[in-house]
Amino acid sequence: MAAWANWRLAGAGLFFAGLAAAMRSGGAQQARMAKEAERRLLDGLRQPARTVFTPALLDGLPPPAARYLARALPAGRPLPRVARFRQHGRLRIAPDSPRWLPFEAWQVSTPWAPGFLWHARMALAGPLGLQISDAYMQGEGTGRLALQAAFQLQERGPCPEMNSAALQRYLAEAAWYPAGLLPEAGVRWQALDAHRALATLEDRGTVVALEFRFNDDGDIASVYAPARWRSTREGFVSQAWEGRFGNWQQVAGLRIPLQAEAGWYDDDAWHCVWQGGIRDIAYELFPGDQSRKEN
């Protein structure tokens, strides 16, 4: 009995030592991958003809979109080149899942070449956690799920469904980098009514659209898609989707929401799957502007 127990203890020690080594290696590999992905994302940036916001950039826009952008982007302010921010919140993997997982995430988004990188960690038990990496860059949407960054559990994309879903996400999240909603950034606006406008964006053959709904203050209340691709175990399904924004504040000269939530519709009922807040955000400006970074 004692000898068998010793062997079991030795085996457990080797297992956990191997697990710790794999976790360290996986973390280092993830850091390298994230650095390379950010380099690729920033390599695709272009510089717009005008890097300072003027009301002339809103000529011809539907009234609710023009009113919002004039409120979000003060005249004379340099337009951000890159947005970097951290998030915290909770999410669940499916609309019918009873379990919510807390997460911490960081994101890099580029308004002048549609793209983003999002890396999140969700705690499971003790030091164990799930790592999620979502991205859209150079026309491709991808997603990766791993245990402690060392053991890959799932990888998705690029494919037409992922590309479309990721580009729609980029467009919806432009509330945090409103320069990405300017016609100068490639967005086409169509009037719907006094409080709604349709935004369409095309990138490398993928075309997406979202209905922006504005509140009485002129801020974005929600964004809606009657059809958006959702990844399931059985494959991709198309469902209505909506993101909602709140707690609008002036941050670094921009008016942005500090709270958001998103979810899917099923039989006309909206099921939230993501709730989060902005912990901090910084904007990098184009070379030659008065300031290279604003917080």
Helices and strands as residue ranges (DSSP letters): H 2-43, G 55-58, H 63-72, E 80-91, E 101-110, E 115-125, E 128-137, E 140-147, E 151-156, H 160-172, G 173-176, G 178-181, G 183-185, E 188-193, E 196-203, E 206-214, E 220-232, E 235-251, E 254-266, E 269-285, E 293-294
